[in-house]
Amino acid sequence: MFKLEPNPTFFARAEIHVPGQGKGAIEAEFRFLDKAARAAFEDSLGDKSNLEALLEIMVGWREVAAPFTPENLKRLLDTYETSAKALFKAFYDEISGAALKN
C-alpha cells in the first residue's frame, strides 16, 4: 500500500571520485524534506559551507570505514574534492526520482 507519509530518512548512493582508483561509493542517509522544507533549506543556504549544509540533511552513511560524525564528514569533504557535489547530487536525484529515469 502506498503511504502518504514517507519515511523520515532514506539512503542514496553517492559516487565519489577517488584519485588513482576511479569511482568510490558510499550510501548516504538523508532526512526526507518535502517541497516546502526543501525550499526553506535552499533559501537558508546563503553563506553556509558545504559541511554546514550537508549536516542539515545528512544523518548517517554506510560503506564508510568510519562512523558518521561531523568531524568525519569534514574529513571526507576535505580529502575528496568531488564529495560535496556527489552527496548533494545523490540527495536531489533520490528525492526527485531522477535515479528512476536512468
MIMIPA-899318 format. One record per residue (C-alpha): residue number from 0; residue in three letters; z, x, y. Coordinates in nm, 3 decimals, padded with zeros to 5 digits. Each point is the difference from the previous one (the first is absolute). Example, Ala and Ser with C-alpha at 12.3 -4.5 7.8 and 13.67 -1.06 7.14 Angstrom:
! MIMIPA-899318
<0 ALA <00.780 01.230 -00.450>>
<1 SER <-00.066 00.137 00.344>>
END
This chain:
! MIMIPA-899318
<0 MET <00.000 00.000 00.000>>
<1 PHE <-00.089 00.129 00.346>>
<2 LYS <00.303 00.065 00.219>>
<3 LEU <-00.002 -00.074 00.373>>
<4 GLU <00.271 00.262 00.051>>
<5 PRO <-00.125 00.348 -00.091>>
<6 ASN <00.224 00.267 -00.145>>
<7 PRO <00.192 00.180 00.276>>
<8 THR <-00.147 00.337 -00.103>>
<9 PHE <-00.312 00.121 -00.178>>
<10 PHE <-00.144 00.326 -00.132>>
<11 ALA <-00.331 00.146 00.112>>
<12 ARG <-00.173 00.319 -00.110>>
<13 ALA <-00.049 00.263 00.271>>
<14 GLU <-00.246 00.279 -00.074>>
<15 ILE <00.095 00.319 00.181>>
<16 HIS <-00.212 00.312 00.019>>
<17 VAL <00.170 00.299 -00.161>>
<18 PRO <-00.164 00.326 00.111>>
<19 GLY <-00.158 00.180 -00.292>>
<20 GLN <00.058 -00.293 -00.236>>
<21 GLY <-00.181 -00.299 00.149>>
<22 LYS <00.166 -00.338 -00.005>>
<23 GLY <00.363 -00.055 -00.078>>
<24 ALA <00.146 -00.350 -00.009>>
<25 ILE <00.331 -00.169 00.051>>
<26 GLU <00.102 -00.361 -00.036>>
<27 ALA <00.162 -00.093 00.329>>
<28 GLU <00.228 -00.302 00.023>>
<29 PHE <-00.045 -00.197 00.319>>
<30 ARG <00.168 -00.298 00.161>>
<31 PHE <-00.215 -00.311 00.005>>
<32 LEU <-00.082 -00.099 00.359>>
<33 ASP <-00.168 -00.331 00.072>>
<34 LYS <-00.262 -00.026 00.274>>
<35 ALA <00.252 -00.051 00.282>>
<36 ALA <00.227 00.279 -00.124>>
<37 ARG <-00.298 00.239 -00.029>>
<38 ALA <-00.103 -00.082 00.357>>
<39 ALA <00.354 00.065 00.121>>
<40 PHE <00.010 00.326 -00.195>>
<41 GLU <-00.331 00.113 00.147>>
<42 ASP <00.106 -00.101 00.353>>
<43 SER <00.320 00.203 -00.039>>
<44 LEU <-00.172 00.324 -00.102>>
<45 GLY <-00.045 00.138 00.353>>
<46 ASP <00.113 00.360 -00.006>>
<47 LYS <00.160 -00.010 -00.344>>
<48 SER <-00.072 00.286 -00.234>>
<49 ASN <-00.168 -00.060 -00.334>>
<50 LEU <00.337 00.064 -00.162>>
<51 GLU <00.176 -00.263 00.212>>
<52 ALA <-00.274 -00.256 -00.062>>
<53 LEU <-00.017 00.063 -00.375>>
<54 LEU <00.378 -00.028 -00.033>>
<55 GLU <-00.031 -00.354 00.137>>
<56 ILE <-00.239 -00.109 -00.275>>
<57 MET <00.074 00.233 -00.295>>
<58 VAL <00.299 -00.047 -00.226>>
<59 GLY <-00.076 00.226 -00.293>>
<60 TRP <-00.254 00.177 -00.217>>
<61 ARG <-00.090 00.084 -00.358>>
<62 GLU <-00.180 00.300 -00.148>>
<63 VAL <00.171 00.243 00.240>>
<64 ALA <00.224 00.278 -00.129>>
<65 ALA <00.269 -00.080 00.257>>
<66 PRO <00.191 -00.313 00.099>>
<67 PHE <-00.119 -00.205 00.295>>
<68 THR <00.205 00.099 00.304>>
<69 PRO <-00.091 00.038 00.368>>
<70 GLU <00.025 00.376 -00.045>>
<71 ASN <-00.234 00.003 -00.300>>
<72 LEU <-00.250 -00.227 00.175>>
<73 LYS <00.004 00.241 00.296>>
<74 ARG <-00.056 00.287 -00.241>>
<75 LEU <-00.300 -00.182 -00.153>>
<76 LEU <-00.148 -00.070 00.346>>
<77 ASP <00.057 00.360 00.113>>
<78 THR <-00.141 00.152 -00.319>>
<79 TYR <-00.310 -00.213 -00.056>>
<80 GLU <-00.201 -00.065 00.315>>
<81 THR <-00.178 -00.307 -00.134>>
<82 SER <00.310 -00.170 -00.141>>
<83 ALA <00.083 -00.223 00.299>>
<84 LYS <-00.355 -00.134 00.019>>
<85 ALA <-00.004 -00.055 -00.378>>
<86 LEU <00.331 -00.191 00.008>>
<87 PHE <-00.104 -00.226 00.288>>
<88 LYS <-00.336 -00.061 -00.172>>
<89 ALA <00.172 -00.091 -00.327>>
<90 PHE <00.228 -00.246 00.184>>
<91 TYR <-00.280 -00.172 00.191>>
<92 ASP <-00.245 00.000 -00.292>>
<93 GLU <00.254 -00.165 -00.228>>
<94 ILE <00.126 -00.251 00.256>>
<95 SER <-00.355 -00.104 00.091>>
<96 GLY <-00.131 -00.003 -00.355>>
<97 ALA <-00.251 00.274 00.074>>
<98 ALA <00.076 00.159 -00.336>>
<99 LEU <-00.139 -00.313 -00.169>>
<100 LYS <-00.332 00.037 00.180>>
<101 ASN <-00.081 00.342 -00.146>>
END
